[in-house]
Amino acid sequence: MDQRTQKERMLAGELYVADCPELAADNRRISEWMARYNAALAVPPDERHAMLVEAFGAVGAGVNIRPPFFCDYGYNISIGAGSFMNFNCVVLDVVKVTIGEKTQIGSAVQILTADHPRDPALRAQLLEFGRPVTIGSNVWIGSGAIILPGVTIGDHAVIGAGSVVTRDVPPGAIAVGNPARLKD
């Protein structure tokens, strides 16, 4: 019998139950952090940076995330130096979300790792899983874009505003639309 905790299963990208006591405690912790962070809009960026370091797995120098900002746990987020996220972004980080250096992310972008089984019997058991998202360096993601679970976006790529990215985007490519398609 598998003796791993639900959190260990979640972090491995396997089926898990999200409302177990350990994950509920992690979510309470980040909820309290988000309340403080989202009230810190008028706080200088260097002070907000210190708050990001407190919550995230890794934060490079000069990272600026404008509140409000929302995430599931925080500890699965790594963001490279000089990156920027505008107002109202959501990162569902049940597994790793990696963002490279000098990446610019517009307002209301959603980066989603959380996924659910296609089998209704498994969903009825409240099981879910995650697939990591990787965003390269010097990427520009336009406002309102949605990055779905398991997607990798290569360095120097551009994602158009409002695009829904369902597949990997190669380095240097431009992807737009719903679903996002590569532009020639």
Secondary structure, DSSP 8 states (H G I E B T S, - for coil): -----HHHHHHTTS-EETTSHHHHHHHHHHHHHHHHHHT-TTS-HHHHHHHHHHHSSEE-TT-EE-S-EEES-STTEEE-TT-EE-TTEEEE-SS-EEE-TT-EE-TT-EEE-EE--SSHHHHHTTEEEE--EEE-TT-EE-TT-EE-TT-EE-TT-EE-TT-EE-S-B-TT-EEETTTTEE--
